[in-house]
């Protein structure tokens, strides 16, 4: 099992929370990541930079 297959909903949710997203936003983005493989572009509340996580 490689790293890409281990990156599921929990990984994406934890990554969003580490970027200081709210719980609701983190769960929404993690769900998008699991369904589409992409979170879409969003702005991090801490650094105010655009972030996008994809496979």
For each residue, the residues with C-beta under 8 A, 3 or more apart:
1: 5 6
2: 5 6
3: 6 7
4: 7 55
5: 1 2
6: 1 2 3 11
7: 3 4 11 12 55
8: 11 12 34
9: 12 13 30 31 33 34
10: 13 14 30
11: 6 7 8 14 15
12: 7 8 9 15 16 29 30 33 34 39 53
13: 9 10 16 17 26 27 30
14: 10 11 17 18
15: 11 12 18 19 53
16: 12 13 19 21 25 26 29 30 39
17: 13 14 20 21 23 26
18: 14 15
19: 15 16 44 45 46 51
20: 17 44 45 46
21: 16 17 25 26 29 42 44 45
22: 25 26 45
23: 17 26 27
24: 27 28
25: 16 21 22 28 29 42
26: 13 16 17 21 22 23 29 30
27: 13 23 24 30 31
28: 24 25 31 32
29: 12 16 21 25 26 32 33 39 40 42 53
30: 9 10 12 13 16 26 27 33 34 39
31: 9 27 28 34 35
32: 28 29 35 36 38 39 40
33: 9 12 29 30 36 37 38 39 53 54
34: 8 9 12 30 31
35: 31 32
36: 32 33
37: 33 54 55
38: 32 33 52 53 54 55
39: 12 16 29 30 32 33 42 51 52 53 54
40: 29 32 52
41: 50 51 52
42: 21 25 29 39 50 51 52
43: 48 49 50 51
44: 19 20 21 47 48 49 50 51
45: 19 20 21 22 48
46: 19 20
47: 44
48: 43 44 45
49: 43 44
50: 41 42 43 44
51: 19 39 41 42 43 44
52: 38 39 40 41 42
53: 12 15 29 33 38 39
54: 33 37 38 39
55: 4 7 37 38
